[in-house]
Amino acid sequence: MHSRSGEYMNIVFLRSNPILPDPRVEKEANTLIGLGYQVRILAWNRLAVNKKEVYGEIKVKNGSLPIRWFNIDSSFGSGLKNLLPLLFFQLCLLSWLIKHRKEYEIIHACDFDTVIPAWFCSKLLNKKYVYDIFDYYVDAFHVPRFLKPLIEKIDIFMINSANAVIIVNESRELQISKSRPKKLCVIHNSPDFEIPFEKVIENERSIFNVNKIKFAYIGILSDGRLLKEILEVFQEHQEWELHIGGFGPYEEHIKALAENSINIIFYGRISYEKVIKIEQKCHVLFAIYDPDIPNHRYASPNKLYEAMLLGKPIIVAKGTGIDETVERFKIGISIEYNGKSFEHAVSELIKNIEDWSNMKIRTQVIYDEYFAWKIMNKRLTDLYVHL
C-alpha cells in the first residue's frame, strides 16, 4: 500500500512478548521491509532481564527492525494475575501510538492482547489496522467462564472492524466463523528459507549410521505439550537423545534434569537460526499438544512446517488438526495424548527407519507445493498492496 505521495507507508507491529525470538513476526516484518515499507515493533518484555534496555534492533534478511520494549513485570500463562500488567501494557501501546501518530500509517496487531489499542487508533487517528490472529484468545488462554462470552464478542467486533485479518491455517476459519472479516488471508507458519533438495537427500544417507536417534523440541515449555511425560520416557530410554530448548514455566525443571542426564540436552532460549540448525542435526521432531484445549484443535505449530522443510518425520497428537495433515501426507505419526503412546510411536519409527528416506522426499515435495514461505510471502504482499 502506498501513500498519496507514492511512497510506501510505515507499519508498526504490536506484540505481547519480547520478540526474542518470534519467528512469525520476524518473517512477516522481513517480507514487508523487502517491499519497501518502514517497519518497527512495539513489544512487551515481561521478564526481569534487560530491564534497562528500552530500545533495540532486530536484524532480518532484508534489513533491521527497530524495537521498543515496554518492561512490565509479569509471567506467561499466569491467568487473571496477568490482567493488570496486560492493561498497563495496552495503555503503554496506546500512549505511544498517539504520541507518535505521524510516524506510521498502518498497525499490525498480533493477537487479541494488542488489537484494542489498534482499534482505538483506527477511530481516533484514522489509522488502518491488520489483525493477525496467532491464537484465538478465548480458546487459547485461561479466560474465566463468566468472561468468555464478553471477550469473544469484543474479539469478533475487532475482527469485523479490521481492514484485514490474518489466520494461521484454513481450519481457523471455522474457529472465527461468528465473524465477518472484510479481508481474510491465511499465512502458514512456514520457515522463511529453503533447503536445497539435494542437501536433504545427502542428509538422509547419514541417518543409518548414528549411535543414538536424536529428537528435537524447541518452543514453549509449559503444560499442554506432554513435556513431563516425554521427559520421563527419555529418562527410561538412555539410547534415545532429546534436544530441548525454549522458555516457560518448565524451564528450570528441564534445565536441572538435563544437568543430571546424559541423553537430555537443554539449550534455553535461542535464536530461530539456531533452532533450525539443531533440528537439522536431529532425526525426529515432535509437537504434541493437548487436544482437550480448544485452540489446539486448530494447531499450526512452526515445528510441523520445519519438519516438512527439513524432511524429518514428526510426532503429533490426535485431535489437534495437524494430525490430519500428518496422516493425509504420511509424514509422521499421530498418537494419543499420553507418554505410553509417545514411547510406542518412537519404537515404531525406529523399526521402520528404512522408510524414512522416501517419507522425507515426499515431505519436501508437499511442502514446496502447498506451504513454502514463497507462497506465504506472495499472499502477504498481495494483502498489503491492496489494503
C-alpha positions in Angstrom: 0.0 0.0 0.0 1.3 3.4 -1.0 0.7 6.9 0.5 -0.7 9.7 -1.6 2.9 10.7 -2.4 3.6 7.3 -3.9 5.9 6.2 -1.1 5.4 3.1 0.9 3.7 3.6 4.3 5.2 3.0 7.7 4.0 0.0 9.7 4.0 -0.7 13.5 3.8 -4.3 14.7 2.3 -4.8 18.2 3.3 -8.0 20.1 2.9 -9.1 23.8 6.2 -10.8 24.0 9.8 -9.6 23.7 10.3 -10.9 20.1 13.5 -12.8 21.1 12.7 -14.7 19.0 9.3 -14.6 17.4 9.7 -16.3 14.0 6.2 -15.3 12.6 6.6 -11.6 13.4 10.2 -11.6 12.1 9.2 -13.3 8.8 6.2 -11.1 8.2 8.1 -7.9 9.0 11.0 -9.0 6.8 8.7 -9.5 3.9 7.3 -6.0 4.4 10.7 -4.4 4.6 11.5 -6.2 1.3 8.5 -4.4 -0.3 9.8 -1.0 0.8 7.8 -0.4 4.0 9.4 1.0 7.1 8.6 -1.4 9.9 9.1 -1.1 13.7 7.9 -3.2 16.6 6.4 -2.4 20.0 6.9 -5.4 22.3 6.3 -6.5 25.9 9.3 -7.6 28.0 7.7 -9.4 30.9 10.8 -10.9 32.5 13.2 -9.3 35.0 16.1 -9.3 32.5 17.5 -6.4 30.4 15.2 -4.0 32.3 17.4 -1.1 31.3 17.0 -1.8 27.6 14.1 0.1 26.1 15.2 0.5 22.5 16.9 -2.1 20.3 17.1 -3.6 16.9 16.5 -7.0 15.3 18.4 -8.0 12.2 16.5 -9.7 9.5 17.4 -10.7 5.9 16.0 -7.5 4.3 17.3 -5.0 6.9 16.7 -4.0 10.5 13.7 -3.8 12.8 13.7 -1.0 15.4 12.1 -2.3 18.6 10.6 -0.5 21.6 10.3 -2.7 24.7 7.9 -2.0 27.5 9.4 -3.6 30.6 6.4 -4.6 32.7 6.8 -7.4 35.2 4.6 -10.4 34.6 4.8 -14.0 33.5 3.5 -16.2 30.7 0.4 -18.3 31.5 -0.5 -16.6 34.8 -4.2 -16.1 34.0 -6.0 -13.3 35.9 -2.9 -12.4 37.7 -1.7 -11.0 34.4 -4.7 -8.7 33.9 -3.3 -5.6 35.5 0.1 -5.9 33.7 -1.8 -6.5 30.5 -4.0 -3.4 30.9 -0.9 -1.4 31.7 0.9 -2.7 28.6 -2.1 -1.8 26.4 -2.1 1.7 27.9 1.6 2.0 27.1 0.8 0.9 23.5 -2.0 3.4 23.1 0.1 6.2 24.6 3.0 5.5 22.2 0.7 5.2 19.2 -1.0 8.5 19.9 2.3 10.3 20.7 4.0 9.0 17.5 0.9 9.2 15.3 2.7 11.0 12.5 5.3 8.2 12.2 3.1 5.4 10.9 0.0 4.7 8.9 -0.7 1.0 9.5 -0.8 -1.0 12.7 -0.2 -4.8 12.5 -1.7 -6.1 15.7 -0.7 -9.6 16.8 -3.4 -11.4 18.8 -6.2 -10.1 21.0 -4.0 -8.6 23.7 -2.7 -5.9 21.3 -5.7 -5.3 19.0 -7.8 -3.0 21.2 -5.2 -0.2 21.1 -5.0 -0.7 17.3 -8.8 -0.3 17.1 -8.8 2.9 19.2 -6.2 4.4 16.9 -8.2 3.4 13.8 -11.1 5.5 15.2 -9.2 8.3 16.9 -6.4 8.8 14.3 -7.9 7.3 11.2 -5.2 4.6 11.0 -5.6 1.2 9.3 -5.0 -2.0 11.2 -4.3 -5.6 10.3 -5.4 -8.1 12.9 -3.0 -11.1 12.8 -4.6 -13.9 14.9 -1.9 -16.3 16.0 -4.2 -17.9 18.6 -8.0 -17.3 19.1 -8.0 -15.8 22.6 -11.0 -17.5 24.3 -9.9 -20.9 23.1 -6.1 -20.5 23.7 -5.9 -18.9 27.1 -7.3 -19.3 30.7 -10.2 -17.0 30.4 -12.8 -17.4 33.3 -16.0 -18.9 32.0 -18.1 -15.9 33.0 -15.9 -13.6 30.9 -15.7 -15.8 27.8 -18.9 -14.5 26.1 -17.8 -10.9 26.6 -14.3 -11.4 25.4 -15.4 -13.3 22.4 -17.9 -10.5 21.5 -15.2 -7.9 21.7 -12.8 -10.1 19.7 -15.4 -10.6 16.9 -16.0 -6.9 16.8 -12.3 -6.3 16.4 -12.1 -8.9 13.6 -15.1 -7.2 11.8 -13.6 -3.8 12.2 -10.1 -4.6 11.0 -9.1 -3.6 7.5 -7.7 -7.2 7.1 -7.5 -10.3 9.2 -4.7 -13.0 9.0 -5.1 -16.5 10.3 -2.5 -19.3 10.6 -4.3 -22.1 8.7 -7.5 -22.8 6.8 -9.1 -24.6 9.7 -9.2 -21.4 11.8 -11.9 -20.1 9.5 -14.3 -22.4 11.4 -12.9 -21.0 14.7 -13.8 -17.5 13.8 -17.0 -18.4 11.9 -19.1 -16.0 14.0 -17.2 -13.1 12.5 -17.3 -11.4 9.1 -13.9 -10.1 8.2 -13.5 -7.5 5.4 -10.5 -9.4 4.1 -9.2 -12.8 5.2 -5.7 -14.2 4.4 -4.1 -17.5 5.5 -0.4 -17.3 6.3 1.0 -20.6 7.4 3.9 -20.7 9.9 6.4 -21.8 7.3 10.1 -21.1 7.7 11.5 -18.2 5.7 14.3 -20.1 3.9 14.8 -23.0 1.6 16.9 -26.2 1.9 18.2 -27.5 -1.5 16.6 -30.8 -2.4 20.0 -32.4 -3.0 21.1 -31.4 0.6 18.1 -33.2 2.1 18.9 -36.3 0.1 22.5 -36.1 1.3 21.4 -35.8 4.9 19.3 -38.9 4.6 22.4 -41.0 3.8 23.7 -40.4 7.3 20.6 -41.5 9.3 21.5 -45.2 9.2 24.9 -44.5 10.8 24.0 -43.0 14.2 24.7 -44.1 17.7 21.5 -42.5 19.0 18.3 -41.4 17.4 18.0 -37.7 18.2 14.7 -35.9 18.9 14.1 -32.1 18.9 11.6 -29.9 20.6 12.2 -26.2 20.9 9.3 -24.0 21.9 7.1 -23.0 24.9 7.9 -25.1 27.9 4.6 -25.4 29.7 1.6 -27.5 30.4 -0.4 -28.9 27.5 2.5 -30.2 25.5 3.1 -33.6 27.1 6.6 -32.5 28.1 6.8 -34.0 31.6 5.7 -37.4 30.3 8.1 -37.2 27.4 11.0 -36.3 29.7 10.2 -39.4 31.8 10.3 -41.5 28.6 13.8 -40.2 27.8 15.0 -40.9 31.3 13.9 -44.5 30.8 15.5 -44.8 27.4 19.1 -43.7 27.5 19.6 -45.0 23.9 17.4 -42.1 22.7 18.6 -38.4 22.8 16.4 -35.4 23.4 17.4 -31.9 22.3 15.1 -29.4 24.0 15.0 -25.6 24.3 12.8 -22.6 24.7 11.3 -20.8 27.7 8.3 -21.1 30.0 7.2 -22.4 33.4 9.1 -25.8 33.0 12.4 -24.1 32.1 14.2 -24.5 35.4 12.9 -28.1 35.9 14.2 -29.2 32.5 17.5 -27.4 33.0 18.0 -29.3 36.3 17.0 -32.6 34.7 19.4 -32.1 31.7 22.3 -31.4 34.1 21.9 -34.9 35.5 21.1 -36.7 32.3 23.5 -37.9 29.6 20.8 -38.0 26.9 18.8 -34.8 27.5 20.4 -31.6 26.2 18.9 -28.2 27.1 19.5 -25.0 25.2 17.3 -22.5 26.9 16.0 -19.5 24.8 17.9 -19.5 21.5 17.6 -17.7 18.1 15.4 -19.1 15.3 18.5 -19.7 13.2 20.0 -21.9 15.9 16.6 -23.7 16.3 16.8 -24.8 12.6 20.4 -25.9 12.9 19.6 -28.1 15.9 16.6 -29.6 14.1 18.7 -30.3 11.0 21.1 -32.4 13.2 18.2 -34.3 14.8 16.2 -37.1 13.2 12.7 -36.7 14.6 10.6 -33.6 15.7 7.5 -33.6 17.8 4.7 -31.2 18.5 2.3 -32.9 20.9 -0.5 -30.6 22.1 -3.3 -31.4 24.5 -6.5 -31.9 22.3 -8.7 -31.0 25.3 -7.6 -27.4 24.9 -10.0 -25.9 22.3 -7.3 -23.9 20.5 -5.1 -26.9 20.0 -7.8 -28.4 17.7 -6.7 -25.8 15.2 -3.0 -26.0 15.9 -0.5 -24.7 13.3 2.9 -25.1 15.0 6.2 -23.9 13.4 7.5 -27.4 14.0 5.1 -29.0 11.5 6.5 -26.8 8.7 10.1 -27.1 9.9 9.7 -30.9 9.8 8.4 -30.8 6.2 11.1 -28.4 5.0 13.9 -30.3 6.6 12.4 -33.7 5.6 12.0 -35.0 9.2 9.3 -37.3 10.5 7.1 -35.6 13.2 5.1 -37.0 16.1 1.8 -35.1 16.8 -1.3 -35.7 19.0 -4.6 -36.9 17.6 -7.4 -34.4 17.5 -5.2 -31.3 17.1 -5.9 -30.5 13.5 -2.3 -31.1 12.4 -2.8 -34.9 12.8 -5.0 -34.8 9.7 -2.1 -33.2 7.7 0.4 -35.7 9.1 -1.8 -38.7 8.3 -3.0 -37.4 4.9 0.5 -36.9 3.6 2.1 -39.7 5.6 4.8 -37.6 7.1 4.9 -38.9 10.6 2.8 -40.5 13.4 -0.2 -39.2 15.3 -0.7 -40.5 18.8 -3.0 -40.4 21.8 -2.0 -37.7 24.3 0.0 -39.8 26.8 3.6 -40.9 27.5 3.0 -44.6 26.6 1.7 -43.6 23.1 4.8 -41.4 22.6 7.1 -44.3 23.6 5.3 -46.7 21.2 5.4 -44.2 18.4 9.2 -43.8 18.8 9.7 -47.5 18.7 7.6 -47.8 15.6 9.5 -45.0 13.8 12.8 -46.7 14.6 11.5 -50.1 13.5 10.7 -48.5 10.1 13.8 -46.4 9.7 14.4 -47.7 6.2 11.2 -45.9 5.1 12.4 -42.5 6.3 14.1 -41.6 3.0 11.0 -42.0 0.9 8.9 -40.2 3.6 11.3 -37.3 3.6 11.5 -36.9 -0.1 7.7 -36.9 -0.3 7.5 -34.4 2.6 9.6 -31.8 0.9 7.7 -32.0 -2.3 4.4 -31.5 -0.4 6.0 -28.5 1.4 7.1 -26.8 -1.8 3.7 -27.3 -3.4 1.5 -26.1 -0.5 3.3 -24.5 2.3 6.6 -22.9 1.3 7.2 -19.4 2.5 7.5 -18.1 -1.1 3.7 -18.8 -1.3 3.0 -17.1 2.1 5.2 -14.2 1.0 3.1 -13.6 -2.1 -0.1 -13.8 0.0 1.2 -11.2 2.5 2.4 -9.0 -0.3 -1.0 -9.1 -2.1 -2.8 -8.3 1.2 -0.7 -5.2 1.9 -0.6 -3.9 -1.7 -4.4 -3.9 -1.8 -5.1 -2.8 1.8 
